[in-house]
């Protein structure tokens, strides 16, 4: 009762929210050296979604203006371990009913905002956490030290971001923006962002795409490109590997990965809601990379399909299958995170998710 009285007096609300997701995932060409076909079966702390808990704060300060803040921690359900940094989002800002909102701190970048709001792979979950080749092109999805402004005018929404480069060794200075349009069941948008490495060289990324909802159907398509300056240092390459690498993002590795300076990805997906509880979705991704030498040239195809059944508004179960195929002087990464020479991988995931 005391908390309720305090909220009423301050005209503010504090919301605690979260997702707890756990799944069993089986893959080949990924297990420890010497295991049959590299097979690996494991319990993962996030299949459909990354497990998290967070706090949203809103205070009405009058004149159509609100103070807003967010803290969000990501964790692995299987081990209880937390992400580094401890808070994957930590920002504060002001929101106007007429002029949009400005936020400051660690938060989602404009590329991630555009894709997830406009042509996400799944309408009930932006992407599949355990296998997400589309997110490998979003430059880490978040950025430190960011100031972001977003505004909506009728059917249009736009945003811009800047980040100070406060990390001398690894860099981190960013700039970018997006513009999206949505009306009825149609949505489309385009976005651009760069990232400046510690050496002063940059990676430039842009994306465009759209989606269409009609009855039980959901269609989406998108294109993305990352282009890197030549002459990256070893530290720059390590930062780039964090953006591009990882089994969930397609798992490029090997000599071609180190030599590439450009990547393109195209995605095409369809979803169908059979019943209010049961959703089906399937997606095809095609990616290619190139560099100053032919040794950097490589292509990849990713296919994933999922079925999600909602027991209630908060709890659902899912089954997902996926396949990765690489061509060229590239390799998938094994369980240790290093290239293992494999050019194909199949995966199967079954899990349970609860949102609060």
N, C-alpha and C positions, 0 to 999 in steps of 0.2 A: 504493500500500500504506500509505503514511503517512497519507493522508486517511481510509482505511478504519479505521485504528487510532484516529485522533482521534475519528471518529464513534462508535465503539464505547465509548470512554472517556467521552465527554461524553453518550452516549445521545441524540444529536441527529442530524437529517437535514437536508440542504440540497438542495432540488429546483429545477432550472432547467427551465422549461417555456415554451411559446410557440405561436403560430399565425402562419404566413405565408400571406397570402391576396391574390391579385391577380385582377382581372377586367376585361373590356371591357364598358362600358356605353354604350348608345345611347338617347337621349331626344329628344323633340321639345319645342317651346316652352320651351327652356332655353338654347339657344346664344347666342352674341354677337349684338348688334343687327345686322340686315341679312342674317343667314344664312337660308337657305330654311326656313321653318316653324320657325325657331329650333332646328334640329337640331344635336345635339351628340354626338359619339362620342369617348370618352376611356378611357384606362386608369386604373382606380381602385385604390387600395391597400387594398381590403377590400370584397368583395361579399357573401359569406355571413357572414363574420366580420370584425371589426376586427383588423388585424394587431397582435401584441403579443409581448412577452417578459417573463418574470417570475421571481421567486425566492420559493419557499415555504420557511420554516424551522420545524422542529418539534423541541422538546427535551423529553424526558421528565424531569420534575424530582421524580417520586415521589408517592406517595399519590394516584394517579389524576389527577394534575395535569400539564398540559403547557404550556410556553411556546410561542407561535406568533407568526409575523410574516410579512408579505408586502410585496413591492415589485413593481409592475407598470407597465411603460412601454408606451404605445401609439404606433405609428408607421405611416406610409403606405408601403406596399411600392413604389409607383410612383416616389416621389421620395426615399425614405429619411428624409423629414422626421418629426419627433417631435411629439407632442401637447404642449399647454401646459395644465396644469403637466406637467413632465417625467415624474413618476410619477402615473399616474391612480389608483393605489392605493398607499398607504403606511401600514401599520398594524402594531401590536404588541398582543398580548393573552395571556390565560390561558384554558385550556380544561380543564374538569373532567369526569370521566366520569359524575358524578352531578348536577352543578348547572349545566351549560351552559357558555357561554363569553362573555367580555367582550373587546371589541377597541376600540382607540383610534387615531384618525388619519383620513386620507382613505380612504373606502371606499364600497361600494354602499349606497344608502339602502333603507329597508324596502319602499318601493313596488316597486323593481326586484327585490329579493329575492323578494317574494311572486309577482310575475308570472312570473319566469323559473323558479321552482321549482314552480309550481302549475298555471299555464295558459299556458305559453309557446307561441308560434306553431308552432315546430318542435321535436320532441322531441330531435333530434340537433344542434340549434343554436337557442338561445332565440328568435331573430328573424333577419330578413334585414338585414344591416348597411346595404346600399345603399338600402333602402326599408323604413322601420320606423315607420309612423304610430302604433303603439301605444306606442312609447317616448317620444314627445313629451309624454306626460302624466305621466312619472315624475319630474318636477322635476329634470332633469339626470342622473338615474340614480345620481349620487354626491354626497357632501357633504364639505366640509372640516371639520376640528376636531370630528369626531364621536366619541361614545362609544356603543357599541351592545352590547346584551346579548341573547343568543339561548339558548333552552333547548328541549329536546324531552322530552315525557312521553307514552310510548306512541305513539298515532297522531297526537298533536297537537304542533305546533311554534309557538312564539311568539317575538317579538322586539320590543324597544323601542329607540329612538334619541333622542339629544339632541345638538345642536351649539351651541357658543358663537357668538354673533354678534360676531366679532372684526373684521369689515370694515365700518368706519363708513359708507362711502359706499354700498356695494352690499348690505349686510346679510349674511345667511347663517345666522341663528339658526333651528334646526329642532327639531321634536319630532314623534314618531310611533311607530307600532307596527303589528304585524299578528298574525293568528292563522290558522293553516292546519291542515287535517286531511287525512290521506291513508291509505288502506287498500285493498289489492288494486290494482285499476286505477283507482280513484276518487280525486280530490283536489279540495279546495275551500278557499277562504280569503277573508279580507277584511282590508284595510289602510287606514291613514290617516296622512297626514303634512302638516305645514304648513311654510311658509318665511316668515321675517320679512325684509322689505326694509329698506334703509337708512333709509327714512322712518318705519319702525315699522309700516307697513301689511303685510298678510299675504296670501299665497295658500294656500288650503286644498285638499288633494287627497285623494281616497279611491278605492279600487278594490275590486271583488269579482269572483269568477269561479271556474271549475273546469274540470277535464278528465277524460276517461275513455279508458282504453286497454283494448281487447279484441282479442285476436289481432293481426292486422296493422293494425288500425284505431286512429286516434287522433283524438279529438274535443276541441275546446276552445272556451270562450266566456268573455267578460269584459266588464266595464263599468267606466268610469273617469270621474271628474269633477274639474275644476279650477275653483275659484271665487276671484275676486280682490276685495279691498277696493277701494272707489272712492277717487279722488284720488291715484293713483299719480304719482310724479314722473317726469321724463324718465329719470333713472338707473334707477328702478324698472322702467320699461317696457323698458329695454335688457336688464335681467336677465330679465324675462319673455319677451322675444323669444328669448333663448338657450334657454329651456325649450321654447317652443312652435314656434319658427320652424324654417327649414331645409328644403331639398328632400326630404331623407330622411324627415322627420317630417310630410310632407304639404304643406309649403310655403305655408301661409297667409301672406297679405301684404295690402297695400292699406289703405284707410280703415277697413274693418270690423275688421281685425285690431287697429288702434290703439284702437278704441272698445269692443271686447269685454271683458267681465269674467267670463264664464262659458263653459266648454266641456265637452261631454260626448262620450264615444266608446263605441261598442259594437263588439265584435269577435266573429266566429264563424268557426271554422276546422275543417278536416278533413285528416287525413293517412292515407296508405296505404303500407305497406311491401310492394312487389310481390315482391321477392327480398331476401335478406340484404344485398345491395349497393345496391339501388335503392329510394329513397323518393320519394313524391310528396306534395305539400301544396298546399292552396289556402285563401285567407283573404279574407273580406269585412269591411271596416271602414266604419262610418257615424259621422260626427261632426257636431256642430252647435255653434254659438257664438251668444251673445246679449249684449246690453248694455242700458244705460239708455235708448238710443234705437233705433228700428227700423233705422237704418243699420248697426248692428253685427250684425244677424241674418244668418247664413250657414250653409250646409250643405255637407258634402263626403262623397263616397264613394270608397273606396280598394279596389282588388281586386289581389291578387297571387297568383301560382302558381309553384311551383318544383319541379324534379326534381333530385335529388342522387344521384350514383353513387359508391360507395366502392370505390376500387381496392384499398385495404387499410384497416387500423384507423386509419391516420394520414393518408392522402391520399385526397381526393375531388374530383370535378368537379361542377359544377352549372350549370343553366340556369334563368333566372327571367324572367317577364314581369309587368308591372304597369300599372295605369291609375289616374289621378286625375281626378276630376270635381268642380268646385266650383260652388256656386250662391249668389248674393247679391253684395253689394258687396265682394268679395274678389278676390284675384289670387294667382297663383303667383309665386314668386321666380325670376328668371333666374340665369344663371351668375355675375353680379356680386353676388348676394345681395339685390338690390332687386326690388320688385314690377315685373312686366313686362306686366301686363294680361291674361295668359292664364288661362283657367279650366279647361283640360284638359291632360293630359300622359300620354303612353304611354312605357313604358320596357322595355328588353330587356337582360339581363345574362347573360354567360357567363364562368365563372371556374374557378380551381383553388385548392385550399386544402391546406396541409400542417400538421399538428399534431405537436409534439414535447414 
